[in-house]
Each structure stands twice: as structure tokens, then as C-alpha cells.
Amino acid sequence: MKCVKVPLKELNDTRIKLMENGLMNMEYRIKAEKEFGYIPINDDIDDYEIVDVELEEIKKVPHNFSELLEGELTEEEIENLRTSFDTIGDVVILEIPDNLENKKQLIGDAALKFTKRKSIYMKKSAIKGTTRVRDLEFLSGVDDSVTIHKEHGARLKLDVREVYFSPRLATERKRVMESVKDGERILDMFCGIGPFPIVIAKNKDVEITAVDINEAAIRYLDENIELNKLNGSIETYCGDVREVSKSFNSKFDRIIMNLPGLAYTFLDVAVDLIEEDGIINYYEFSDSYEQGKKRLEDACRKAGKEVEIINTRKVKSTSPGEWHVAIDGKIKKNS
Ligand SMILES: C[S@@+](CC[C@H](N)C(=O)[O-])C[C@H]1O[C@@H](n2cnc3c(N)ncnc32)[C@H](O)[C@@H]1O
């Protein structure tokens, strides 16, 4: 590397002068030895002794994803990839479109450098089956799918290959938690690893019954109960909530039904288990609130009850024109 050689005591002044005149090569590190210092330069300069010395290259830390994939993908492709990132603890899950399949390794390595997380996986299927889990392919980093995700001060341990979890529901969980009052008895019919129960019980003095059909999800929820300092209590059950709930001998002030594709088929169970004036936090996939409201009304009518819709909101977009919607209904006796 071409360098200016200067006595050590002149090193700093020379460095400043060269930098100010745009003559220093900023991609290499200055070397200082016993008596002399060596400053990398781009071209020969008069008035200095020029020597050839081996210098350490300064590793440029790429601070953005586009920079890492520059020349390989278009700006639009990079932007689409960036919005597909789901970060769960120190695991990142990417959605890579079919036309970029041949660049998946490059993208995975870039995502690892950009996010500085432990493991990068790509989605290999849609969320499917009763347990709502998707297939993943390991791309880069360490192939370890167990992680601890932090949300609203709670620690949620899970294996992204074995259980459902979406960090995109964090705002919804906070909203539900904030609407809960101390003393409530709550049933989470489809609790997964327990993000609703843990976030609520961490902040409120409540009694929660949490049910899931996925054994792995309940195993992690049991661990999460130990991992977090809770104000409330959580009792876990593994099994089909339609069956498991037959053994419950008290009713609930609130029932959470986050199984958006199929929750409507369990509305009869929820309407039966809810206290008078209790709230059902009902979720479904839809392009409007009308279908969900009608399903709640029909289920209540069949049970001789009524529903007052107290809130509706779009939780997240699922596909163009379709939403994961939330409908909160207060259930009353028929007047
Ligand atoms: C969409 S996930 C939601 C999990 C959790 N509430 C969350 O927000 O992360 C739905 C969960 O329902 C569970 N599940 C599906 N059918 C069930 C049933 N009949 N009884 C109990 N749990 C069920 C799945 O195993 C899955 O964990």
C-alpha cells in the first residue's frame, strides 16, 4: 500500500493535513511503529517520503440492506424483501419470492449481516394445519430455531419451527391487555405459546385459563410462565378446547379467540362459557366487520343471548383487500 512515512511526532498533524486535502486513503488503517508512522494515500505526493507498506484494510460495515445487495437485485425487489422480515427474538424469517429463489443464499447472508441476528430462515409454505405452523428452510447463521422474543416487557420462549407466533400482533395484545381489569377471569381458547396470557398476567392481577391443542405450544407456555414475573396466574391445558372446556366448572369474564380462520366454529363454546356482561375478543379473516358481527349475533341468538359490539379494528392486512379483524362483543342475557 502506498504510504506517506513520517516521524511519529508528526503523524497526527500530517494525517489532518492529508485528510483536509482529500489525499488520504480512508480504506486502510494508519500504522504506527517505534519511530515512524505510515499514512495510506491514493496518489504520489511531493514533499513527503513515499513508501510501500502493508496496511490493514478497514472493514466497511454495510449499514443497509440495499448496499449489501446492490447490483444483484433491483431497489424494488430489495424493498419488498425488507418488508417481509419477521424478527422473532434473534431469529429472522424472510419471504423470498419464487423469482429470487436462485439468490436465496445471497439474500440470507445479506440479511444475517444486516440484522446481526443469530439465524435466518425463509418461509417454505403458508401457515397450515391445526397447529398453524409453517415450513421453514434454514438459510444463514446458526440453524437453531429456539429463541426468546421480548414483547411489552415479557419474555416469550418458542421454537419457530414447532409453534405459531407472530410479532405483528404485538399492538393488538397490548390493546387487549390495556382493556383488561384486575380481577377478571379470562379464557384464551387458542393460546399458542401464551403471548396474550403472559402479557396480560404480567400487567394485571387476573386468573387466566389457557388452552392449546399443540403440545409444544403448551410446553413453551409452561416455560414462559416460569420465565416471567407475573401479577396474575395462568393455568394451562393441552387439547381441543371443545373437549377440554367440558371440565371447566366456572364461567369467564373474557374469552380470547385468536384462531382467525376457524374461531367462528367455536363461537357456541365461547357463548356458553361467558359470564353475563363478559367480553369475547373474537378474530377472523375478512374484508369487512359485517360477517364477524353476524356470526357473533347468530351464536348469541341460538343460546338465547344478545351481543353488543363494543369495538372493531383491523389488526393486520393478510392479502389485498383482506384483513385479520378484531371484534369485541359484550354478551348479555336476552332482554
Ligand atoms: C393463530 S394461533 C394463535 C396463537 C396465540 N393466540 C398467538 O396469538 O400467538 C392459533 C392456535 O390455536 C391452536 N388450536 C387450533 N385448534 C385448536 C383447538 N381445537 N383447540 C385448542 N387450540 C387449538 C393452534 O395450535 C395454534 O397455536
The ligand as a Gaussian input file, in Angstrom:
#p B3LYP/6-31G(d) Opt

LIG

0 1
 C      -53.303000     -18.413000      15.229000
 S      -52.600000     -19.357000      16.531000
 C      -52.699000     -18.166000      17.832000
 C      -51.827000     -18.457000      18.991000
 C      -51.779000     -17.342000      20.016000
 N      -53.073000     -16.949000      20.464000
 C      -50.997000     -16.157000      19.486000
 O      -51.601000     -15.083000      19.353000
 O      -49.799000     -16.277000      19.217000
 C      -53.915000     -20.472000      16.888000
 C      -53.584000     -21.555000      17.901000
 O      -54.756000     -22.344000      18.068000
 C      -54.390000     -23.683000      18.310000
 N      -55.560000     -24.528000      18.036000
 C      -56.086000     -24.868000      16.839000
 N      -57.203000     -25.606000      17.008000
 C      -57.413000     -25.716000      18.336000
 C      -58.408000     -26.342000      19.139000
 N      -59.421000     -27.008000      18.598000
 N      -58.312000     -26.238000      20.477000
 C      -57.281000     -25.554000      21.054000
 N      -56.299000     -24.973000      20.340000
 C      -56.365000     -25.030000      19.000000
 C      -53.167000     -23.888000      17.416000
 O      -52.364000     -24.944000      17.878000
 C      -52.486000     -22.514000      17.482000
 O      -51.481000     -22.497000      18.461000

